[in-house]
Every structure is written in C-alpha cells, then in structure tokens.
Amino acid sequence: MAELKTVDLFCGCGGMSLGFQNAGFDIVAAFDNWKPAVEIYRMNFNHPI
C-alpha cells in the first residue's frame, strides 16, 4: 500500500504530524504562523514548514 501524502495546517509544534508520521503517512509540508512553534517544529521534523 502506498503512503498517503499529508499536509498539516496550523501544525503548532507538531503533535498531529507526529501522529500522522507514526501511522505511516507521508507528511509533505506543514504550515503555521506562530514563530516559536515553527522553531520547535523544525527541530523535530525534516520536511518543509
């Protein structure tokens, strides 16, 4: 089965992205406007934010 591609909107620090990743989804991008959360997200994931 192919991985489902996912985009996380209003991602915060990445809790939902982590759940998607653990469930086998392919996260292609994430989006948020809050700089402190984006900085944490970048430390935890390699895909674009």
N, C-alpha and C positions, 0 to 999 in steps of 0.2 A: 504494500500500500504506500502510495506517495505521501510525503509530508504535506500538510495543509499550510499554505502561506498565510501569515497573520500580521496585522498592523495593530499596535497598541496605542490607542488615543488616550490622552490625559493619563499618561503612564505613571506619573509620580516617581517614586524611587525604584519601581519595577516589580512589585509583588505579583501582579497579574501576569506580567511577562514571564516571571519565574514559573508560575503555574502552567502557562502555555508551553514553555520550554520542557518542563518535566513531563508533560502529557504528549510530547512528540511533535508539537507544532514547530514550523519554521518561521521565526519572527524576522521579518524583512526590514522593519523600521518601527520606531516608537516616537511619540510626539508629546511634548509638554512645554509649558511656558514659564514654569517656576524654576529659576536658575539653581537653587540649592538641590532640588530633586534631580534635575538633569545632571548635575555634577556627580551625585551618588550613582545614578543610573549608568553613567559612563564607566565608573569603576567596576560595576558588576556585570556588564554585558559588552559584547564586541560589535553588535550590529548598529547601524546608524540611528542617532536620535537627534 
